[in-house]
């Protein structure tokens, strides 16, 4: 074949590859006009916008520049038409007029300019050079429709763009220096003002008040900085997340999903094995959606279905559906992902539809890939439900019939109302057995499932360090490290700590959390989960005597003067210090409180011969406070009645006592030594705040009761050993018999009362596609937590035959892994990706728009969140 034929062939491939290019190119209008002046006009209409600064005045403008350095401006629609401007000869004169053109028009203009350059060189046909391609770079814009129907708000954020692209954008859109205009020949901006075509977008904006993302391909505006392609490489920089592969023999360009270095794909357009390796652009925290979509987009039966004539099965009249919008949106997106040589797709239209029907996913906050997956499966099912009129069916009682008969009856009832590709492929059935603990009534039902949510049983223990304070005349402070089940309860901690500290039978433990030397909460509910206790918490267990009726528990919090300089001025305030101390005692007057407190401080008294007089003073004062009658009873080593009128007459200027609330905030006046105490708001507990004078701080060694370790302190680079559990263990935990919670009481038809029945699940019927959700996220009243447990799951042979309650002798119960939705990072944030199997032993990592090969031995990580298996038929 001669060169001209090759050039013609490559040119046809080039034009074909961009025929359906939906990308919008941002180019200098002068460059565009030169190409148009030499070509017949196609009558393309254009919309003119004047670029104007975003409204901000005076001090607000300065504040916006400091705290919001994003580029912001408005596009104001003008009435002038393209033909009028061309007649006036004003288009492109200023050098700051630009054009928005679709991909095919950009290529035609690029072709004209290229041919004009090589016209003197024997008329060679068009060939895009490395320099042309490298001059294109993506720029992300956020658009919002203002209340004025003729204006668009535009924001270019550093978060959406690379540093270099943002710097270039700043030079282009510096509207304060010179006015500029933009001609839109692509028609993209008109969609924002179209009531007919854009009702969905406006509805979504009203609900979520979100900006919409538009990506431009900027060409001819890269100033003096060029991203030169390496001479020894065929690949060139990315266009919209993918790259263009230069064909050295013909000189044409073909769109390809090609990467450089170790994470690249290479080869010609439509190369075998490259179909479906198309990324999804991140529109702003949409990695959760991209991960779920990639897993569904590589589900075998679904791919064949949506690449076929699926629209004839859309049920537009289903009141439980989304009028076919979710199905059509997903189908259109899947076709783009499986188009030959496709570049990364921006799922804007699908995101808008998703936000419209599921407002919880609107905006740009991070969400859960499993939650959006559950919504999509249900939404696709209802949109594609072949049942137009759902019959009313009522499940019958088992009446001691065989389970096989009852299960088939339930399944037929389900199919009578639900019949779609999702039911065909993704739905199974399990048996649920409830047993009444009183009358032993057994209730068996058969329910469909779309996926299995498996718990992650903990296989390791958790080390926790607590400080135990034994009150009484021989007050002791000790530190104990105990081991408890990671998923245990407070009663497990109390049991282990009681053993560690040799708790007596007449003693009990009161656990409290300390923060900033104050008690912020008491841990008193035995059933509370230990997951509520974080590694960085500091816990104290007060070792108290039982049988202290009539003697309240007095909690002492200590304060001292804290002096520091602020702007050169010495200021002072009261600041808590040390560990709060506790003891039971019958306190009737202020002197009783003082005496009880002094008894607690005896072990911390400084023994210094140079301060004999002062020490004798303290000792005599203590002896006065503890003087009792011979027959007085003692609680925790202290007198239960302390009533000496002059108990602390020498200390009234050294310690100051105040009644406080449970947060150690003083309430009311200072406690007077010889006057009765006011009643406390907390029965059986008295909170006292003690202010220390500087003299008393010197008399006692406060460091002895100031050290409080964290629950768990790792080493400098230390980390807890990672938990590991097999997927089969997770399944066994899911199928294990367990009692219902108090909030899930079952109404027993035998007793005619709500009972805390036991529940047992069994697998009965498995689907062709088995989706397994690993429950890594746990929620409670106080804390959200993510389990980093490593789950060892099979990749080739997941055998569930031993877990089936019924086998029909026809179906296979073996599965092969084909996709994984991963979550990296912590609760409420992090990042989602997907691993997808692409035949043989080839796996690929789908990280938003980036798609790269990954070795098979690296797909099993602690980030695995949702597993996708397909049935393997028995040979």
C-alpha positions in Angstrom: 0.0 0.0 0.0 1.4 3.4 -0.9 1.8 6.3 1.5 -1.1 8.3 0.2 -3.4 5.3 0.8 -2.1 4.9 4.3 -2.5 8.6 5.0 -6.1 8.5 3.7 -6.8 5.4 5.8 -5.4 7.0 8.9 -7.3 10.2 8.2 -10.5 8.3 8.0 -9.7 6.6 11.3 -9.0 9.9 12.8 -12.2 11.4 11.7 -14.1 8.3 12.8 -12.5 8.3 16.2 -13.7 11.8 17.0 -17.1 11.6 15.3 -18.8 11.0 18.6 -16.4 13.1 20.6 -18.5 14.9 23.2 -15.6 16.9 24.6 -15.7 20.7 24.3 -12.5 22.5 23.2 -11.6 26.0 24.3 -9.6 27.8 21.6 -8.5 31.3 20.5 -11.2 32.7 18.3 -8.7 34.1 15.9 -7.2 30.6 15.3 -10.7 29.3 14.7 -11.7 32.1 12.4 -8.7 31.7 10.2 -9.8 28.1 9.5 -13.4 29.1 8.9 -12.7 31.9 6.5 -11.2 29.4 4.1 -14.0 26.8 4.4 -17.6 26.9 3.5 -19.8 27.9 6.4 -22.0 25.2 7.9 -24.4 27.7 9.3 -23.5 26.7 12.9 -25.2 29.1 15.4 -23.2 30.5 18.3 -24.0 32.2 21.6 -21.9 35.1 22.8 -20.9 35.6 26.4 -19.1 38.6 27.9 -16.7 37.6 30.7 -17.4 39.8 33.8 -15.9 39.7 37.3 -17.8 37.9 40.0 -19.6 40.6 42.2 -17.6 41.4 45.3 -16.9 44.8 46.6 -14.5 46.6 49.0 -13.4 44.5 52.0 -15.3 41.5 50.8 -13.2 41.3 47.7 -10.0 41.3 49.8 -11.5 38.6 52.1 -12.4 36.4 49.1 -8.9 36.7 47.6 -7.4 35.5 50.9 -9.8 32.8 51.9 -11.2 31.7 48.5 -8.4 31.9 46.0 -10.4 30.2 43.3 -11.0 31.9 40.0 -14.5 33.2 39.8 -16.3 35.2 37.1 -19.7 35.4 35.4 -20.6 34.7 31.8 -23.3 37.3 30.7 -25.2 36.3 27.5 -25.2 38.9 24.8 -27.8 39.5 22.1 -25.2 40.0 19.3 -25.1 37.1 16.8 -22.1 35.6 15.1 -23.0 37.0 11.7 -23.4 40.5 13.1 -20.0 40.4 14.7 -18.4 39.1 11.5 -19.9 41.9 9.5 -18.5 44.4 12.0 -15.2 42.7 11.7 -14.7 42.7 15.5 -14.4 39.0 16.2 -11.0 38.1 17.6 -9.6 41.6 17.2 -8.7 42.0 20.9 -6.9 38.7 21.1 -9.1 37.9 24.1 -12.0 36.4 22.2 -12.4 32.7 22.6 -14.5 29.9 21.1 -16.1 26.7 22.5 -16.2 24.1 19.8 -17.0 20.4 19.7 -14.3 17.8 19.0 -15.1 17.2 15.4 -14.9 20.9 14.6 -11.7 21.3 16.5 -10.2 18.5 14.5 -11.3 20.1 11.2 -9.7 23.4 12.2 -6.5 21.6 13.4 -6.5 19.8 10.0 -6.7 23.0 8.0 -3.9 24.7 10.0 -1.7 21.6 9.6 -2.3 21.3 5.9 -1.6 25.0 5.4 1.8 24.5 7.1 2.9 21.6 5.0 1.4 22.8 1.7 4.9 23.7 0.5 6.2 20.2 1.3 4.7 18.3 -1.7 1.1 18.6 -0.2 1.4 15.9 2.4 -1.9 15.0 4.0 -2.9 16.1 7.5 -0.9 14.7 10.5 -1.3 15.9 14.0 2.1 16.6 15.5 3.4 15.9 19.0 3.4 19.6 19.6 -0.3 19.9 18.6 -1.4 17.2 20.9 0.7 18.2 23.8 -0.7 21.7 23.6 -4.1 20.3 24.8 -4.8 20.2 28.5 -8.0 19.7 30.5 -9.6 22.5 32.7 -12.4 21.8 35.1 -15.1 24.5 35.5 -18.0 24.6 38.0 -21.0 26.2 36.5 -24.1 27.5 38.3 -27.2 29.2 36.8 -27.8 32.5 38.5 -31.2 34.0 39.2 -30.7 36.1 36.1 -31.6 33.7 33.3 -29.0 35.3 31.0 -26.0 34.7 33.2 -23.8 31.8 34.3 -21.6 31.7 37.4 -18.2 30.1 36.8 -15.7 28.9 39.3 -12.3 27.3 38.7 -11.0 25.6 41.8 -7.5 24.5 42.7 -9.1 21.3 44.1 -10.3 20.3 40.6 -7.3 21.2 38.6 -3.5 20.7 38.6 -1.3 23.5 39.7 -0.1 24.1 36.2 -3.6 24.1 34.7 -4.8 26.5 37.4 -1.9 28.8 36.7 -2.7 28.9 33.0 -6.4 29.5 33.7 -5.5 32.4 35.9 -3.7 34.1 33.0 -6.5 33.4 30.6 -9.4 34.7 32.8 -7.7 37.7 34.5 -10.9 39.7 33.8 -9.8 42.6 35.9 -7.1 43.7 33.3 -8.8 43.3 29.9 -12.4 42.4 28.9 -12.9 39.2 27.0 -15.7 37.3 25.2 -16.5 33.7 24.6 -18.4 32.3 21.6 -20.1 29.0 22.3 -20.5 26.9 19.1 -20.7 23.6 21.0 -24.2 24.3 22.4 -23.2 23.0 25.8 -24.0 26.2 27.7 -27.4 26.5 26.1 -28.4 23.3 27.9 -28.2 25.2 31.2 -30.9 27.6 30.0 -33.1 25.1 28.3 -36.4 24.4 30.1 -37.2 21.4 27.9 -33.9 19.6 28.0 -32.8 20.5 31.5 -35.7 20.2 33.9 -33.9 17.3 35.6 -30.7 19.4 36.2 -32.7 22.4 37.6 -34.7 20.1 39.9 -31.5 18.6 41.2 -30.0 22.0 41.7 -33.0 23.1 43.8 -32.6 20.1 46.0 -28.8 20.1 46.5 -27.7 23.6 45.4 -24.8 22.0 43.7 -22.6 23.3 40.9 -22.3 21.3 37.7 -18.9 20.3 36.4 -17.9 21.0 32.9 -14.5 20.0 31.5 -12.9 22.0 28.7 -10.0 20.9 26.5 -7.9 24.0 26.2 -5.9 24.3 23.0 -3.5 27.0 21.7 -3.3 28.8 25.1 -0.4 27.1 26.9 1.9 30.2 26.6 5.6 29.2 26.3 5.3 26.0 28.4 4.9 22.9 26.2 4.5 19.4 27.4 6.9 17.9 24.9 6.4 14.2 24.1 9.5 12.1 24.6 11.0 11.2 21.3 11.6 7.6 22.3 8.0 7.1 23.3 4.9 6.6 21.2 2.5 7.7 23.9 1.7 11.4 24.5 0.2 13.4 27.4 -3.4 12.7 28.5 -6.4 14.1 26.9 -9.4 14.1 29.3 -7.7 11.4 31.4 -6.6 9.3 28.4 -4.0 9.8 25.8 -3.6 9.8 22.0 -1.4 7.2 20.5 0.7 8.4 17.6 0.8 5.9 14.7 4.3 6.3 13.4 3.6 4.8 10.0 0.7 6.8 8.9 0.8 9.9 10.9 -2.9 9.8 11.9 -4.2 9.9 15.4 -6.4 7.3 17.0 -8.1 7.6 20.3 -6.9 5.1 22.9 -7.0 4.3 26.5 -3.2 4.4 26.7 -0.9 5.1 29.6 2.8 5.4 30.1 5.2 3.5 32.3 4.1 0.6 34.4 0.5 1.7 34.7 -0.2 2.0 30.9 -2.1 0.2 28.3 -0.7 0.2 24.8 -1.7 -0.9 21.4 -3.9 0.2 18.5 -7.5 1.3 18.7 -9.9 -1.6 19.3 -7.0 -3.9 20.3 -8.3 -7.2 21.6 -8.8 -7.1 25.3 -9.0 -3.3 25.7 -12.8 -3.1 25.6 -14.3 -2.0 28.9 -11.0 -0.5 30.2 -12.5 3.0 30.4 -12.3 5.2 33.5 -14.9 7.4 35.0 -14.0 11.0 35.8 -14.4 12.1 39.5 -16.9 15.0 39.5 -16.0 15.9 43.1 -16.1 13.1 45.7 -17.9 10.8 43.3 -15.4 7.9 43.7 -18.0 6.0 45.7 -20.3 6.1 42.7 -17.5 5.3 40.2 -16.5 2.3 42.1 -20.0 0.8 42.2 -20.6 1.6 38.6 -17.4 -0.1 37.4 -18.3 -3.3 39.2 -21.8 -3.3 37.7 -20.5 -2.3 34.3 -18.3 -5.5 34.3 -21.1 -7.9 35.4 -21.3 -10.4 32.5 -25.1 -10.8 32.0 -25.8 -7.1 32.7 -23.2 -6.0 30.0 -24.8 -8.2 27.4 -28.3 -7.0 28.4 -27.6 -3.2 28.4 -25.5 -3.4 25.2 -28.6 -4.9 23.5 -32.1 -3.7 23.1 -32.9 -3.2 26.7 -35.1 -0.1 26.2 -38.0 -2.2 25.1 -38.3 -3.6 28.6 -38.3 -0.2 30.4 -41.4 0.1 32.6 -42.3 3.8 32.4 -45.5 3.4 34.4 -44.2 1.5 37.5 -45.0 3.7 40.5 -42.1 2.2 42.4 -39.7 3.0 39.5 -37.9 6.1 38.3 -39.8 6.4 35.0 -37.0 4.5 33.3 -34.5 7.3 33.9 -32.1 5.3 36.0 -32.2 2.4 33.5 -31.7 4.6 30.5 -29.0 6.6 32.2 -27.1 3.5 33.3 -27.5 1.9 29.8 -26.2 5.0 28.0 -23.2 5.2 30.4 -22.4 1.5 30.0 -22.3 1.9 26.2 -19.8 4.7 26.5 -17.7 2.6 28.8 -17.6 -0.2 26.4 -17.1 1.9 23.2 -13.9 0.9 21.3 -11.0 3.3 22.1 -13.1 5.3 24.5 -11.5 7.9 26.8 -12.6 8.4 30.4 -16.2 9.3 30.7 -17.7 12.1 32.8 -20.9 10.6 34.3 -22.5 14.0 34.8 -25.9 13.1 33.3 -26.1 9.9 35.3 -25.1 11.8 38.5 -27.8 14.4 38.0 -30.4 11.6 37.5 -29.2 9.8 40.6 -29.3 12.9 42.7 -32.8 13.7 41.4 -34.3 10.3 42.5 -32.0 9.8 45.5 -31.4 13.2 47.1 -29.2 11.6 49.7 -26.5 11.3 47.0 -26.7 14.9 45.8 -24.0 17.4 46.3 -20.3 16.5 46.5 -20.0 14.8 49.8 -18.5 11.4 50.2 -21.0 8.5 50.4 -21.0 4.7 50.7 -20.5 2.6 47.5 -22.6 -0.2 49.0 -25.5 2.2 49.6 -25.5 3.6 46.1 -25.1 0.0 44.8 -28.2 -1.1 46.7 -30.2 1.8 45.3 -29.0 1.1 41.7 -29.9 -2.5 41.9 -33.3 -1.8 43.2 -33.8 1.2 40.9 -32.8 -0.8 37.8 -35.1 -3.7 38.8 -38.1 -1.4 39.2 -37.4 0.5 35.9 -37.0 -2.8 34.1 -39.8 -4.8 35.8 -41.6 -6.8 33.2 -44.7 -7.0 35.5 -47.0 -4.1 34.5 -49.8 -4.9 36.9 -48.6 -6.5 40.2 -51.1 -9.0 41.6 -52.0 -9.0 45.3 -50.5 -12.2 46.9 -50.8 -13.2 50.5 -48.3 -15.7 51.9 -49.9 -18.8 53.4 -48.9 -20.4 56.7 -46.7 -23.4 56.4 -49.1 -25.8 58.0 -46.4 -28.4 58.6 -45.8 -28.7 54.8 -42.3 -29.5 53.5 -39.9 -26.6 53.3 -39.3 -27.2 49.6 -43.0 -26.7 48.8 -43.2 -23.5 51.0 -40.0 -22.1 49.5 -41.2 -22.6 45.9 -44.5 -21.0 46.8 -42.8 -17.9 48.3 -40.5 -17.7 45.3 -43.4 -17.9 42.8 -45.2 -15.2 44.8 -42.2 -13.0 44.5 -41.8 -13.6 40.7 -45.5 -12.8 40.2 -44.7 -9.2 41.2 -41.0 -8.9 40.4 -39.6 -10.0 37.0 -36.5 -8.3 35.6 -32.9 -8.9 34.5 -31.9 -8.0 38.1 -34.1 -10.7 39.5 -32.9 -13.2 36.9 -29.2 -12.5 37.7 -28.8 -11.1 41.2 -31.6 -12.3 43.5 -31.5 -15.3 45.7 -33.6 -16.6 48.6 -32.9 -17.5 52.2 -34.9 -19.2 54.9 -35.6 -17.4 58.2 -36.5 -19.4 61.2 -37.9 -17.8 64.4 -38.5 -19.7 67.7 -40.4 -18.4 70.6 -38.4 -18.8 73.9 -41.7 -19.4 75.9 -44.1 -21.6 73.9 -41.4 -22.8 71.4 -43.6 -21.8 68.4 -41.6 -22.0 65.2 -42.2 -19.6 62.3 -40.5 -20.2 59.0 -40.5 -17.7 56.1 -38.6 -17.5 52.8 -37.4 -14.1 51.7 -35.5 -12.9 48.6 -32.2 -11.1 48.9 -30.1 -8.9 46.4 -26.9 -9.2 48.3 -25.5 -10.7 51.6 -24.3 -8.3 54.3 -21.8 -10.3 56.3 -20.5 -9.2 59.8 -16.7 -9.2 60.4 -16.1 -11.4 63.6 -13.1 -10.2 65.5 -10.4 -12.9 65.9 -8.1 -10.9 68.1 -8.2 -9.4 71.5 -7.7 -5.8 72.5 -5.2 -4.5 75.1 -6.5 -1.7 77.3 -4.7 0.2 80.1 -6.6 1.7 83.0 -5.7 3.4 86.3 -7.2 1.8 89.4 -7.6 4.0 92.5 -8.3 2.3 95.8 -9.9 4.7 98.2 -9.6 4.6 102.0 -7.0 5.3 104.6 -4.5 3.4 102.5 -5.2 5.1 99.1 -3.4 3.4 96.3 -3.0 4.3 92.6 -2.1 1.4 90.3 -2.0 0.9 86.5 -3.2 -2.4 84.9 -3.2 -3.5 81.3 -5.9 -6.1 80.5 -6.9 -8.0 77.4 -10.6 -8.0 76.3 -12.4 -9.1 73.2 -12.3 -6.4 70.6 -16.0 -6.6 70.1 -16.7 -7.1 73.8 -18.8 -5.2 76.2 -18.2 -3.1 79.3 -18.9 -6.2 81.5 -16.0 -7.9 79.9 -13.7 -5.1 80.8 -15.0 -5.0 84.5 -14.5 -8.8 84.7 -10.9 -8.7 83.4 -10.0 -5.7 85.5 -11.5 -7.2 88.7 -9.3 -10.2 88.2 -6.2 -8.2 87.5 -6.5 -6.0 90.6 -7.7 -8.8 92.9 -11.0 -7.1 93.6 -12.5 -8.3 96.9 -16.1 -9.6 97.1 -17.2 -6.6 99.1 -15.8 -4.2 96.5 -17.0 -2.8 93.2 -15.5 -0.8 90.3 -16.7 2.5 89.0 -15.2 3.4 85.6 -14.9 7.0 84.4 -13.4 8.8 81.5 -11.1 11.7 82.3 -10.4 14.6 79.9 -8.5 17.7 80.8 -8.4 16.4 84.5 -12.1 16.3 84.7 -14.6 13.5 84.6 -16.6 13.8 81.4 -18.6 10.5 81.6 -19.2 7.4 83.7 -19.2 4.0 82.1 -21.9 2.2 84.0 -23.9 0.3 81.5 -22.6 -3.3 81.3 -24.0 -3.9 77.8 -22.2 -0.9 76.3 -19.8 -1.8 73.5 -16.1 -1.4 74.1 -15.9 0.2 70.6 -17.1 3.3 72.3 -13.7 3.5 74.1 -11.0 4.9 71.8 -7.3 4.2 72.1 -6.6 7.8 73.1 -9.1 7.9 75.9 -7.9 8.0 79.5 -9.9 5.8 82.0 -9.9 5.6 85.8 -11.6 2.8 87.8 -12.5 3.7 91.3 -12.3 0.7 93.7 -15.1 1.3 96.2 -16.7 -0.6 99.0 -20.2 -2.0 98.8 -22.8 -1.4 101.4 -22.3 2.3 101.8 -26.0 3.3 102.1 -26.4 6.7 103.7 -22.8 7.7 102.7 -22.7 9.4 99.3 -19.9 9.1 96.9 -17.9 12.3 97.0 -16.0 13.2 93.8 -13.2 15.7 94.3 -11.8 17.7 91.3 -8.6 19.8 92.0 -7.8 23.3 90.7 -4.8 25.6 91.0 -3.9 29.0 89.7 -2.4 29.0 86.2 -0.5 32.1 85.3 0.6 33.0 81.8 1.3 36.1 79.7 -1.0 37.3 77.0 0.3 40.2 74.9 2.9 40.9 77.5 0.3 41.1 80.3 0.3 38.5 83.2 -3.1 36.8 83.5 -4.2 34.1 85.8 -7.1 31.6 86.0 -8.1 28.4 87.7 -7.1 25.3 85.9 -7.9 21.6 86.8 -5.0 19.3 87.5 -4.4 15.8 88.7 -6.8 12.8 88.7 -10.1 13.4 90.4 -10.3 11.4 93.7 -13.4 9.7 95.1 -14.5 8.2 98.4 -17.7 7.4 100.3 -18.4 9.4 103.4 -21.3 10.7 105.5 -20.7 14.4 105.0 -23.1 16.7 106.9 -21.1 19.9 107.1 -18.3 21.7 105.3 -15.8 20.4 107.8 -16.7 16.8 106.9 -15.9 17.5 103.3 -12.5 19.0 104.3 -11.6 16.1 106.5 -12.5 13.5 103.9 -10.4 15.3 101.3 -7.4 15.6 103.7 -7.5 11.9 104.4 -7.3 11.2 100.6 -4.3 13.5 100.4 -2.3 11.9 103.2 -0.2 9.6 100.9 0.9 12.6 98.9 2.2 14.7 101.8 5.7 15.9 101.3 8.1 14.5 104.0 10.8 17.2 104.3 12.8 17.7 107.6 13.5 21.3 106.6 9.8 21.9 106.8 9.1 20.1 110.1 7.0 22.8 111.5 4.8 23.0 108.5 4.5 19.2 108.4 3.5 19.1 112.0 0.9 21.7 111.3 -0.6 19.6 108.5 -0.4 16.4 110.6 -2.2 18.1 113.6 -4.8 19.5 111.3 -5.4 16.1 109.8 -5.7 14.5 113.3 -8.2 17.2 114.3 -10.3 16.4 111.2 -10.3 12.7 111.8 -11.0 12.7 115.6 -14.0 10.4 116.3 -15.8 8.6 119.0 -14.6 5.0 119.7 -17.9 3.5 118.5 -18.1 5.5 115.2 -18.5 3.4 112.1 -16.0 3.8 109.3 -16.7 3.5 105.5 -13.8 3.0 103.1 -11.5 3.6 106.1 -13.1 7.0 106.9 -15.4 8.0 109.7 -19.1 8.1 108.7 -19.7 11.1 111.0 -17.2 13.9 111.2 -18.5 16.8 113.1 -15.7 18.7 114.9 -16.6 22.4 114.7 -13.0 23.5 114.5 -12.0 20.7 112.1 -10.2 22.9 109.5 -10.0 26.3 111.1 -6.3 26.5 110.2 -6.9 25.5 106.6 -9.8 27.7 105.6 -7.4 29.9 103.7 -5.5 27.1 102.0 -8.2 24.9 100.5 -11.5 26.3 99.2 -14.4 23.9 98.5 -17.3 24.4 96.2 -20.2 22.2 95.2 -20.1 21.6 91.5 -22.1 19.9 88.7 -21.1 16.6 87.1 -18.8 18.6 84.7 -16.8 20.0 87.7 -18.2 23.5 87.2 -18.7 25.4 90.5 -22.3 26.3 91.4 -23.2 28.5 94.3 -21.0 30.0 97.0 -18.0 28.5 98.8 -18.7 25.7 101.3 -18.6 27.0 104.8 -16.9 24.7 107.3 -19.4 24.8 110.1 -22.6 25.0 108.1 -24.7 22.2 106.7 -24.2 21.2 103.1 -26.8 22.0 100.5 -28.6 19.1 99.0 -27.1 17.6 95.8 -28.9 17.2 92.5 -27.4 13.7 92.0 -28.7 11.1 94.4 -25.9 9.2 96.1 -23.2 11.4 94.6 -21.6 14.7 95.6 -19.4 16.7 93.3 -16.9 19.0 95.0 -14.4 21.4 93.4 -11.3 22.2 95.4 -9.2 25.3 94.8 -5.6 24.9 95.9 -3.5 27.8 97.2 0.1 28.0 96.0 1.2 27.0 99.5 -0.7 23.8 99.4 0.7 22.9 96.0 4.1 22.9 97.7 3.0 20.8 100.6 1.8 17.9 98.5 3.5 15.9 95.7 0.8 16.3 93.1 2.8 14.5 90.5 1.9 11.2 92.3 -1.7 11.6 91.2 -1.3 13.4 87.9 0.0 10.7 85.6 -2.8 9.1 83.6 -1.9 6.8 80.7 -4.0 6.4 77.5 -6.0 3.2 76.9 -3.6 2.1 74.2 -0.3 3.8 73.4 1.4 2.5 70.3 5.1 2.8 69.7 6.7 5.5 67.7 5.9 3.7 64.5 3.8 1.1 66.2 0.5 -0.2 64.9 -1.9 -2.8 66.2 -1.5 -6.2 64.5 -4.0 -6.5 61.7 -7.0 -8.8 62.3 -7.5 -11.6 59.8 -10.6 -13.7 59.2 -11.8 -15.9 56.4 -14.8 -15.1 54.3 -16.3 -18.4 55.4 -16.1 -17.3 59.0 -18.0 -14.2 58.1 -20.7 -16.3 56.5 -20.9 -18.5 59.5 -21.4 -15.5 61.8 -24.2 -14.3 59.4 -25.9 -17.7 59.5 -25.4 -18.2 63.3 -28.5 -18.5 65.5 -28.9 -15.5 67.8 -31.6 -13.8 69.9 -33.3 -10.8 68.6 -32.5 -7.5 70.2 -34.9 -5.8 72.7 -35.8 -3.3 69.9 -36.7 -6.1 67.5 -39.2 -8.1 69.6 -41.3 -10.6 67.6 -45.0 -11.0 68.0 -45.5 -14.7 68.8 -48.8 -16.0 67.2 -48.8 -18.7 69.9 -48.4 -16.5 73.0 -50.1 -13.5 71.4 -47.3 -11.4 72.9 -44.0 -9.8 71.8 -41.1 -12.1 72.6 -37.3 -11.9 72.2 -37.2 -14.9 69.9 -34.1 -16.6 68.4 -33.5 -16.1 64.7 -31.6 -18.4 62.3 -30.9 -17.7 58.6 -30.1 -20.4 56.0 -29.1 -20.1 52.4 -31.8 -21.7 50.2 -31.5 -20.4 46.6 -28.4 -18.7 45.2 -28.3 -16.2 42.3 -26.0 -16.3 39.3 -24.3 -13.2 40.5 -23.6 -13.2 44.2 -22.8 -9.8 45.8 -21.3 -9.9 49.3 -21.1 -6.8 51.4 -18.5 -6.8 54.2 -19.9 -4.7 57.1 -16.8 -2.7 57.8 -18.7 0.4 59.2 -20.2 0.3 62.6 -22.4 3.0 64.1 -23.5 3.8 67.7 -24.8 6.8 69.6 -21.4 8.2 70.3 -19.0 6.9 67.6 -18.6 5.8 64.0 -15.9 3.2 63.4 -14.4 1.3 60.5 -13.1 -2.2 60.9 -9.7 -2.7 59.1 -10.0 -6.5 59.4 -8.3 -8.4 56.5 -10.8 -10.8 55.0 -9.3 -13.7 53.2 -11.7 -14.4 50.4 -11.4 -17.0 47.6 -10.8 -15.7 44.1 -11.4 -18.8 42.0 -13.3 -21.3 44.1 -15.8 -20.0 46.6 -17.6 -23.2 47.5 -21.0 -22.6 49.3 -22.3 -26.1 49.0 -21.8 -26.9 52.7 -23.8 -23.8 53.7 -26.9 -24.6 51.7 -30.0 -25.7 53.5 -31.4 -27.2 50.3 -29.8 -28.5 47.1 -31.8 -29.1 44.0 -29.2 -31.2 42.4 -29.0 -29.0 39.3 -27.4 -25.7 40.4 -23.8 -25.1 41.0 -22.7 -23.6 44.3 -19.2 -22.6 43.2 -18.3 -19.0 42.4 -15.5 -17.1 40.9 -14.5 -13.5 41.9 -14.8 -10.9 39.1 -14.9 -7.5 40.8 -14.1 -5.8 44.1 -15.2 -2.4 45.4 -12.5 -1.1 47.8 -12.5 1.6 50.4 -9.3 3.1 51.7 -9.1 5.5 54.6 -11.2 6.2 57.6 -14.9 6.6 58.4 -16.6 9.5 56.7 -13.8 10.0 54.2 -11.2 8.0 52.3 -11.3 6.9 48.7 -13.1 4.2 46.7 -11.6 2.2 43.8 -12.5 -1.0 42.0 -10.6 -4.1 40.9 -12.0 -5.8 37.9 -11.2 -9.2 36.3 -10.7 -9.0 32.6 -10.1 -12.6 31.5 -7.4 -15.2 32.2 -5.4 -13.9 35.2 -5.6 -10.2 34.2 -6.9 -7.8 36.8 -7.2 -4.0 36.5 -7.4 -1.2 39.0 -10.1 1.4 38.2 -9.2 4.5 40.2 -11.7 7.1 38.8 -10.4 8.1 35.3 -7.1 6.1 35.8 -7.2 2.4 34.7 -4.0 0.3 35.2 -3.1 -3.3 35.4 -2.7 -4.9 38.9 -1.2 -8.2 39.7 -3.5 -10.9 41.0 -1.6 -11.3 44.3 -2.4 -7.7 45.2 -6.1 -7.7 44.9 -6.7 -9.1 48.4 -6.4 -6.3 50.8 -8.1 -5.0 54.0 -9.7 -2.4 51.8 -12.1 -4.9 50.2 -15.6 -3.7 50.9 -18.0 -5.3 48.3 -17.2 -8.6 46.6 -18.8 -9.6 43.2 -18.9 -13.3 42.4 -20.3 -15.1 39.3 -21.4 -18.8 39.3 -19.1 -21.4 37.8 -21.1 -24.2 36.3 -20.1 -27.7 37.2 -18.2 -29.5 34.4 
